[in-house]
């Protein structure tokens, strides 16, 4: 059985900072200060959780954060990731532009019209992206490239061999 987790002995400056934190308008800081001060008084995490009104794991997390970061643990860490991985590699921009200027049938697809999900699938199949992107991700890449994208439309054509002549005479 593991021994209960307690906070290390507090320095005078730390104790003063924690007491000042009890007046903080930020709920996160207030809760952390309460947890750390109760632990300094010798209460176990389960007792602190019942007193403060949180989970036992929350108390343990606060104690471990204080052991690792000191008083910096009184402020929440940013929720944004430390590194952002782009979904589309910028060195493939012109490849995508060239891809959309050829027919999907040349790549063995059953349609002659490009759709955004189809373009995403082809890019993944060619190994340009590590995972299959959504159609929206491809649309955003095209927007950044200055390419306008509209939904593919099927135009009605007639099998009549005189269709082109009749259409031109009707629209002139």
Residue pairs with C-beta under 8 A, 6 or more apart in sequence:
4 44
4 45
5 39
5 45
5 60
5 63
5 64
6 39
6 42
6 44
6 63
7 36
7 39
7 40
7 63
7 66
7 67
8 66
8 67
9 40
10 18
10 36
10 40
14 70
14 71
15 37
15 40
17 71
17 74
18 33
18 36
18 37
18 40
18 71
18 74
19 33
19 37
21 29
21 30
21 32
21 33
21 74
22 30
22 33
22 34
22 37
24 30
24 33
28 74
28 75
28 76
29 74
29 75
31 52
31 54
31 58
31 62
32 62
32 65
32 66
32 73
32 74
33 74
34 51
34 52
35 48
35 52
35 54
35 58
35 59
35 62
35 63
36 62
36 63
36 66
38 47
38 48
38 51
38 52
39 45
39 48
39 59
39 63
43 51
45 56
45 59
45 60
45 63
46 56
48 59
49 55
49 56
49 58
49 59
52 59
62 73
65 73
66 73
87 129
87 133
87 137
88 96
88 129
88 133
88 137
88 138
88 141
89 128
89 129
92 123
92 128
92 129
93 141
93 145
95 128
96 119
96 123
96 128
96 138
96 141
96 142
96 145
97 145
97 147
99 119
99 122
99 123
100 114
100 119
100 142
100 147
103 112
104 111
104 112
104 113
104 114
104 118
104 122
105 111
105 112
107 122
109 118
109 122
111 118
113 152
113 154
114 152
115 135
115 152
116 135
116 136
116 138
116 139
116 149
117 134
117 135
119 135
119 138
120 129
120 132
120 133
120 134
120 135
120 137
120 138
121 132
123 129
123 133
123 138
124 131
124 132
124 133
139 149
142 148
142 149
143 149
157 163
160 166
